[in-house]
Amino acid sequence: MRVSLRVVVVHPDLLGTYGDGGNGVVLAQRARWRGIGAELLEATSDGPLPAGDMYCLGGGEDAAQAASAERLRADGTLARAVERGSPVLAVCAGYQILGRTFAAADGRPLAGVGLLDVSTAKGTGRRAVGEILAEPLFADLPVLTGFENHGGLTVRGPNVDPLARVESGVGNGDGTDGAVTGRVVGTYLHGPVLARNPALADLLLSWATGLSLEPLDDAEEAALRDERISAVRARHAGRGLLCLGRYARSVLGRS
Ligand code: GLN
């Protein structure tokens, strides 16, 4: 098998705060492990976005993500790639800027790249920080695990599906996480999300190559997933017991 794949990590100088460039590493490496030639390109914001077969955007700070969005809108390569059917994975700030509008540092709405029918505004409560578990809604994938760290909350329009239903954490802020349209996938999950969720990586790779990919030995990834998923669920169960204990004490205290 000699498909050659170019994976582009978009603006790592602006969208590199949360280690999401690792998603590009995972995609390229999982392709190579299957004998598919893969090239990983880190496309910094000081030049035009190169042509690629798949694109990854990561999380970043408010000002940096605004600069990235402005460049991507002016450049146009990403929108053309999406029209041609190239898969795009966008995480947190990357997800927000692919929407219609997102929030500037001072809360003003800024124009996004418009590849997903979502809009993001600053939340009024506490920043969403911590582990997140979400059940995928659009493909036959196992539960998604990651961590989130964002102030913005995202509202989906009518032309986009949610990526997942949140089991634990915040995500978009309405009980769902992320959004999917065609082969454009947005999510709040860092991790990097594809290191923690290799099945999602393989789905994106199968879209990009048109191949049905044979499974890999994911024993190490499975061990990591088990540890993270059970840590979150155990904490929840612990919190549930604590609440039950408080409730019981308040009821007993009253009698
Ligand atoms: N700056 C955005 C927010 O706080 C995105 C943060 C991120 O990419 N983790 O909502």
Boltz pocket constraint, residues with backbone or C-beta under 6 A from the ligand:
constraints:
  - pocket:
      binder: B
      contacts: [[A, 18], [A, 58], [A, 59], [A, 60], [A, 61], [A, 62], [A, 65], [A, 91], [A, 92], [A, 93], [A, 94], [A, 149], [A, 150], [A, 151], [A, 152], [A, 153]]
      max_distance: 6.0
